[in-house]
């Protein structure tokens, strides 16, 4: 049997993360009070978050689109000359995956391995090939398998020159079953930011698919938050280095920096929502 316990550790410094959770809940309460009296503004705010989340999540993975280009494409359906078509495909797929999340919430669907596969299938819709690195270190293209677990090992070359290997394909089904069971066991007892962030980290750690793992992990985290009535935590592209460093620290057994970073991302979203709600009659 695989020992999963060390990958689902709680914070080593609970008081530090607890202060963030208290602030998150206080800001959420403010949002809940204000949005009921400003329903006309809420839809526009949600659309803004949809653009921001799509832009930042894809940019972290290397998309060349700017926020403005992402906005223009999603609103007008027009591509920008000189940019790879796949970047627009990724933007469309991510935005449609966000829309689909609200259908998942509406029908109160449980978080299962099948649901996670559906997220990946949406993110990779229309993608024929994914970038990869072969045994000799050469960049290659391999056929995409949307919504299917990987059949070949995957790894990443880290900034310090070491190679990080993700979960072996033989163990992916078992690990994803464990992850989804853990989420469902904890989602009613623990703060959704903690459950979402730890689920996010573990999906990245497992890397169950050939592509779309990072975007899928961030969607999984935010699905957990939305299910419990919280806004989404958007990991900003400008914090990409800090994000990757925190993931690396979690791999070494210290989940605290990652929990803190995700809490900060949620707090930033909440503050931006309150700022929009406090403005005049038009956005």
Buried (B, 14 or more C-beta within 10 A) or exposed (E): EEEBEEBBEEBEEEEEBBEBBEBBEEBBEBBEEBBEEBEEBBEEBBBBBBBBBBBBBBBBBEBEBEBEBBBBBBEEEEBBEEBEEBBBBBBBBBBBBBEBBEEBEEEEBEBBBEBBBBBBBBBBBEBEEBEBBEEEEEEEEEEBBBBBBBEEEBEEEEEEEEEBEBBEBEEBEBBBEBBBBBBEEBBEEBBBBBBBBBBBBBBBBBBBBBBBBBBBBBBBBBBBBBBBEBBBBBBBBEBBEBBBBBBBBBBEEBBBBBBBBBBBBBBBBBBBBBEBBEEEEEE
